[in-house]
Amino acid sequence: MNIIILGAGQVGSTVATELSREESNELTVIDINQQILSDLQDRLDLRTICGNGSYPGLLDDAGADDADMIIALTNSDEINMIACQVASSLFHTPTKIARIRSPEYLRRPGLFAEDSIPVDYIISPESLVTEYIYHLIEHPSALQVLDFADGRAQLVAVKAFHDGLMVGRALRTMSEVVPGVDMRVAAIFREGESILPSADCVIEDGDEVFLFAAREHIPTVISEMRKLEKPNKRIMLAGGGNIGGQLAAMMEKDFQVKVIEAYPARARELAATLDSTIVLLGDAANPDLLLEENIESMDVFCALTNDDEANILSSMLAKRMGAKKVMSLINRAAYVDLVESGLIDIAISPHQVTIGALLAHIRRGDVVAVHALRRGSAEAIEAIAHGDRGSSRVVGRAIEDIKLPDGARISVIVRGEKVLMAHHDTVIESEDHVILFLTNKKKIAAVEKLFQVGITYF
Amino acid sequence: MQLLVIQRILGLLIMVFSSTLLPPIATGLIYQDGAIMPFVEAFFVTLIAGFLLYLPVHGHKKELRLRDGFLVVVLFWTVLGVTGGLPIYLSGIYDISVTDAIFESISGITTTGATVIVGIDDLPHSLLLYRQELQWLGGMGIIVLAVAVLPMLGVGGMQLFRAETPGPVKDTKLTPRITETAKALWYIYLGLTIACCLAYWLAGMSFFDALSHSFSTVAIGGFSTHDASIGFFESTTIQFIAIVFMLLSGVNFALHFTAIRNRSLGSYRRDAEFRTYLLVLSIVSVITIGYLQLTHTFDSTAESIIEGLFQVVSIGTTTGFTTAEYYSWPGFLPVLLLYVSFIGGCSGSTGGGIKVIRVLLLVKQGVRELQRLVHPNAQIAVKIGKKAMSEKVIEAVWGFFAAYFAISALMILLLMATGLDQETAFSAVAACLNNLGPGLGDVGRNFASINDPAKWILCLAMLLGRLEIFTLLVLITPAFWKK
C-alpha cells in the first residue's frame, strides 16, 4: 500500500516504524523538522519530505496522486483536518485518517463526513489513553484491560498471586472453581516467556495471565488469579494536560480526584471546567506538596505529564511516600522495560495503546481492533466475519475446521449481545465478532486474508 | 564496526558480480576468438573467493550502520576494481603487467576511460566487450545495481546508496522504497543504453560496435573498441548521436524519472542545475568553435562546429571520447576543456567531476559574500531554483571543493616527483580525478608511457573521483575506526 504519513512526532514515528516493517507498504513521511526526518530515514526504508504537510504542492511531491491512504498525525488538529480535505478534494485519496486531539471537535458527529470534512477514521490518542487508564483504575488488580466488540467482551492481564483461587491448579479445573462463569485463558507469560495454556497447565504464583471474559464477569475472573484488591477511591493525577484533564472529568463522579498542575493558566482552566476535582497548583515532584495532600492515603498515583523522566521520578517519589499503586505515562520503549521491573507498578505506553487502534484501520478484511500485548510480543485481533459458507473462509465452519495460521487461536466470539467462549465445535456465523489471539506478529497478514470475503459476496 | 556483517555482504556482492564475466564468455563463443579461458578462470576465482568470504559468516544478518556502509562501498569498489583486472592480466595480451591490468580495470569501472593498451583494434572481441561492460556497470553504480537486485540489503541499502551516489544532497529518493528507487534508476539507464545502441546501429556501426559504444556513452566512460575512438567511424551522424546521449546521461536521472512519470518535459525546464549545465556547455562550445575558426584549425566551418561541439560535450560531461587530437588544439583550448571537466555532469548522473550543482552553489555563495559587503545586515539565502539551500549543504560543498583541490594539488606534486612533466601531471590528475580519460602531453593519446608508481597514484585518483572523495577519505580518519 502507498501511504503518506503527516507528522513524524512520537505517534508518527511509531506508526512509520510499524508500517515500514511490512514489505508491501511504501511510506512517505512529511514533517517540518528536517532533523527528525533525517533520523527516521537513517533507520527505516522510507521516503521523507520536509515541509507543511497540508500544502497541496507538497502533497503532490509526496505522490498523493497514487497514495492509497493518508494518515495525518501532526500535533495540530487543524492541519490534520485540512490535509485530509486537500487530499480528498485534489487527489481523491481513498482512505483518510486524522488524529484529532481536542474533544471540542469530537462532540458533533456530523462534522466528519464525505461532504463536510472528509475524514474516514478519527484517531484520538489522548482519548484512547484516557480510556485505557480509566479501565486500569476501575479494575485495581489488572495490569491491562482491553475492550472488544464495544466493550461487551474484555481481555484482562492479571498477575497471579498465591491468594488467587486458581493459583496452583490446572486450567481444566477452572469450571469447578467458579461455576457459571465462562472465560478463556489466552496466554500465560512466566518470567517473560510465553507458555501455551493447555488444559494441564498449572498456574503459578507470579505468572502474567491473559483472560477473555464478558465484561460483567471481569471481577470474578480477576479473583481467580489473586485476591481482589479493595476498589480504588482516592486518585491523584500528576499533570493536568489533555489526558489528565479528560481523565479527571471522567472519574470525578465515582472517585475522589486530585490533579496537580504546574502551569497557573492551565490550572485555572481545569478548575473552571471540573466540578468536584481538587486542582492543585505546583510541582508533582515536590515532596512537601505530596505530603500536604496525604499521598500516603492515595490508592493510585498517576503521572501523566509529557516528560518521561519527570513522570518516572514523581511516581517513584509517590511510591516511596506511601501511595499504594503508582502508574506512569512513558513514551520511550526503553524506559518501560527499565521501570516495570519494580519501581513503578504499571507503565503506560501511549504508543502501544494508539498504534493498535490505528493499525486496525490499515488492515484489510473487516478487522476492527488490533491490540498489542506485552509491548508487542503478542497481539489480540478482533475481526468481523462476513458472507456465507461459499464466499468466506470462516463463516459456517466449526472452529476446528478453520485453517488458522501458526500461533493464532480463536478465543472468543461475540454474537449480538452474547459473548461466547470458543470451543472446537463452535460454528461461526455471519456478522460474528471473532477475537483471535496471536503470538507471532508476522502472521497478521494471514489473519487479514482469512477474513476477506471472496469476490462472489458483492 | 561490524566486520563480520561487512565480510558477509562483501562476499555476497563478489559472488553476484562474478556473473558479469559471463557475457564476455558468451561473446568469445559467438565470435570464436579463442580468448575465453581467462574469463572462465577469472569467473571461478572470483566466485570461489566470494564464497569463501561469505561461507564462514553467512549467519551474521544484521542491519548495516552508517559507518559500515562507507567501508562496504569502498572495499567493494576497490576489490572489484582489482579483481576486474584479473581476466585482462590472464589474457596476456601485449604482455600486460599487473599494474596495467589493474589500471585498465579501475579506469573502466570508475568510467574514467583512460587506457594503457595500444592496439585496441586487434584485441579479441571478448576482451573488448569486457572493457565496455566494466564501464557500463560502473556508470550507474555497482552498489545501486546491487541494491536493486539484492532486496535483503534493506535499510542498509540506503547507507550504501548514499556512499556511492554523486551529488551534495543524497537523501532524495525517487520512490519510498530504496530497492524500487534503485530499480527505477537502472530501468532508465537500461532504456537510454538500448536507445543509444539502436541509434548507433542505424547510423552504420556494426552491432558489436554499437553495443560496445552505447555502454561507454551512457556510462559517460569513454572506452572505445578502436584506438581512434569515435573518430574511427568518420561519421558526423555518429558524432551527433554520441553528443545527444552524452548530454542525456550527464543529466540527473531523477529528472528523467520525473519526466517519464509525468509525461512532460517541465521538470527539465524548471531544474536550475540542468539549465546551468546546458548554459556552461553552450558558452564553452561557442568559445571553442569561435577560436577554432579564428585559428583555422579545420578546413571548413562545418567541421569546426561539429568537432568543437563534440569535444566540448565529450570532455565537459567527462566522457572522454575523442574524434580530433584535441590535445594539440591551439592556444588555451585544451586547458579550457580540462577546466570544464572539473565542473563535470549533474548530480545523480553518470558523469564525473565536481558536479554542476556544487559549482552553482559555490558561485551563488560567492555572489552572496559580495552582496554582504554591500549590505552588511542583509539576510540572504542561497537558492537553487526557488528553494533555499540549508547552510549545512553549502558548508559541505565548500569542504568538498577544498578537499578536491587539495587532493589534486597533492597528486600533481606526487606525479611530478615520479618524473612526469608539469603538463602531463596536471592533465593526468584532472583526467583521472574527474573520471574524464584523455589528458594532455604524454597522456594525450593514452596512459601507456607513464611509469608504474604514477599509474598507482592515478588509480587512487580515479577511485577518489568516482566515490566523491569523502567516502574514501573518511576511512583514513582515526575517528572512523574508534569503537
Interface residues (C-beta under 8 A of the other chain):
Chain A: N2 E26 L27 T28 Q34 S38 Q41 D42 R43 L44 D45 L46 R47 T48
Chain B: L66 G154 V155 G157 M158 Q159 D171 K173 T175 P176 R177 I178 E180 S390
